[in-house]
């Protein structure tokens, strides 16, 4: 019933034909559907009246002073057993690809490249490169653990 009422108001507001759907009338009038608005109000009410903690914006007076915010510092020494990973994803026209190289102790442990669908974005290619590198790190760690168990036992 609420949707029917809102649809009629939206039709008058947006000056559209009466055959328009409820969802389309909301888009044309630039207003959210009444169900979503009601759900938001219910959640806000429950969060404030049921002692539920949620992420509410801090008032400015409670913001930490910039001098009190801890800084993230890069390590000054790199451990000798560190693994270095280089990833790249790129898109040129309709060609999309991703690549990853894993290096340890100046030795290339693994390198791979992937061709992606032309509809993939540059960000998706970057994410695929990182994902595939992380999967390969897991595989390399599993293999090295297995080799250590086999040689010791």
C-alpha positions as CSV (number, residue, x, y, z in Angstrom):
1,X,0.0,0.0,0.0
2,X,2.9,2.3,0.8
3,X,4.5,1.6,-2.5
4,X,1.3,2.4,-4.4
5,X,1.0,5.7,-2.6
6,X,4.7,6.6,-3.2
7,X,4.4,5.6,-6.8
8,X,1.5,8.0,-7.4
9,X,3.4,10.8,-5.7
10,X,6.5,10.0,-7.8
11,X,4.5,10.0,-11.0
12,X,3.2,13.5,-10.1
13,X,6.6,14.7,-9.1
14,X,8.5,13.4,-12.1
15,X,5.6,14.0,-14.5
16,X,5.9,10.5,-16.0
17,X,3.3,8.2,-17.6
18,X,1.1,6.3,-15.2
19,X,2.3,2.9,-16.7
20,X,5.7,3.4,-15.0
21,X,6.8,0.8,-12.4
22,X,7.4,1.6,-8.8
23,X,11.1,1.2,-9.0
24,X,11.4,3.3,-12.1
25,X,9.2,6.0,-10.6
26,X,11.6,6.2,-7.6
27,X,14.5,6.6,-10.0
28,X,12.8,9.3,-12.1
29,X,11.6,11.2,-9.0
30,X,15.1,10.9,-7.4
31,X,13.8,9.4,-4.1
32,X,14.6,6.1,-2.3
33,X,11.9,3.5,-2.1
34,X,9.8,3.8,1.0
35,X,10.8,0.3,2.2
36,X,14.5,1.2,2.3
37,X,13.7,4.4,4.2
38,X,11.6,2.6,6.8
39,X,14.3,-0.1,7.2
40,X,16.9,2.6,7.9
41,X,14.7,4.3,10.4
42,X,14.0,1.0,12.2
43,X,17.7,0.1,12.3
44,X,18.6,3.6,13.7
45,X,15.9,3.3,16.3
46,X,17.1,-0.2,17.4
47,X,20.7,0.9,17.5
48,X,20.0,3.8,19.7
49,X,17.4,2.2,22.0
50,X,18.8,-1.3,22.4
51,X,22.3,-0.4,23.5
52,X,23.8,-1.8,20.4
53,X,27.3,-0.4,19.6
54,X,27.7,0.7,16.0
55,X,30.1,3.0,14.1
56,X,28.7,6.4,14.7
57,X,30.6,9.5,13.6
58,X,32.6,11.0,16.4
59,X,31.9,14.6,17.5
60,X,34.7,16.9,16.6
61,X,35.6,17.5,20.2
62,X,36.5,13.8,20.5
63,X,38.8,13.6,17.5
64,X,42.4,12.8,18.4
65,X,44.9,15.6,17.9
66,X,47.2,14.9,14.9
67,X,50.2,14.8,17.2
68,X,48.6,11.9,19.1
69,X,48.0,9.7,16.1
70,X,50.6,7.0,15.8
71,X,52.7,7.0,12.7
72,X,53.3,3.9,10.6
73,X,57.0,3.5,10.0
74,X,58.6,1.2,7.5
75,X,61.1,-1.3,9.0
76,X,64.7,-0.2,8.8
77,X,66.0,-3.7,8.4
78,X,64.6,-6.3,6.0
79,X,64.8,-9.8,7.4
80,X,67.1,-12.1,5.5
81,X,64.3,-14.6,4.8
82,X,61.9,-12.0,3.3
83,X,60.1,-12.7,0.2
84,X,59.6,-9.9,-2.4
85,X,56.6,-9.9,-4.5
86,X,56.0,-7.7,-7.6
87,X,52.5,-7.6,-9.2
88,X,51.1,-5.7,-12.1
89,X,47.7,-5.5,-13.8
90,X,47.2,-3.4,-16.9
91,X,44.7,-2.7,-19.6
92,X,45.5,-1.3,-23.1
93,X,42.5,-1.1,-25.3
94,X,40.8,-4.5,-25.2
95,X,43.9,-6.3,-23.9
96,X,43.9,-6.9,-20.2
97,X,46.5,-8.8,-18.3
98,X,48.0,-9.5,-14.9
99,X,51.5,-10.7,-13.8
100,X,53.3,-11.6,-10.6
101,X,56.9,-12.4,-9.7
102,X,58.0,-13.9,-6.4
103,X,61.7,-13.4,-5.4
104,X,63.6,-14.6,-2.4
105,X,67.3,-14.1,-1.8
106,X,67.8,-12.7,-5.3
107,X,66.3,-15.8,-6.8
108,X,63.1,-15.9,-8.8
109,X,60.9,-18.5,-7.1
110,X,57.9,-18.0,-9.4
111,X,56.7,-15.9,-12.2
112,X,53.3,-15.9,-13.9
113,X,51.2,-14.0,-16.3
114,X,47.4,-14.1,-16.9
115,X,45.3,-12.9,-19.8
116,X,41.9,-11.6,-18.6
117,X,38.6,-10.9,-20.4
118,X,38.5,-7.6,-22.3
119,X,35.7,-6.4,-20.1
120,X,37.9,-6.5,-17.0
121,X,39.0,-3.2,-15.6
122,X,42.6,-2.1,-14.7
123,X,41.7,-2.4,-11.0
124,X,40.4,-6.0,-11.5
125,X,43.6,-6.9,-13.2
126,X,45.6,-5.5,-10.3
127,X,43.5,-7.5,-7.9
128,X,43.9,-10.7,-9.9
129,X,47.7,-10.2,-9.9
130,X,47.8,-9.8,-6.1
131,X,45.4,-12.7,-5.5
132,X,47.4,-15.1,-7.7
133,X,50.7,-14.1,-6.1
134,X,49.2,-14.8,-2.6
135,X,47.9,-18.2,-3.8
136,X,51.3,-19.0,-5.1
137,X,53.0,-18.0,-1.8
138,X,50.6,-20.4,0.0
139,X,51.6,-23.2,-2.5
140,X,55.3,-22.4,-2.1
141,X,55.0,-22.5,1.7
142,X,53.1,-25.8,1.6
143,X,55.8,-27.3,-0.7
144,X,58.7,-26.1,1.5
145,X,57.0,-27.5,4.7
146,X,56.4,-30.8,2.9
147,X,60.0,-31.0,1.8
148,X,61.2,-30.2,5.4
149,X,59.0,-33.0,6.8
150,X,60.1,-35.5,4.1
151,X,63.8,-34.8,4.7
152,X,63.6,-34.9,8.5
153,X,61.4,-38.0,8.8
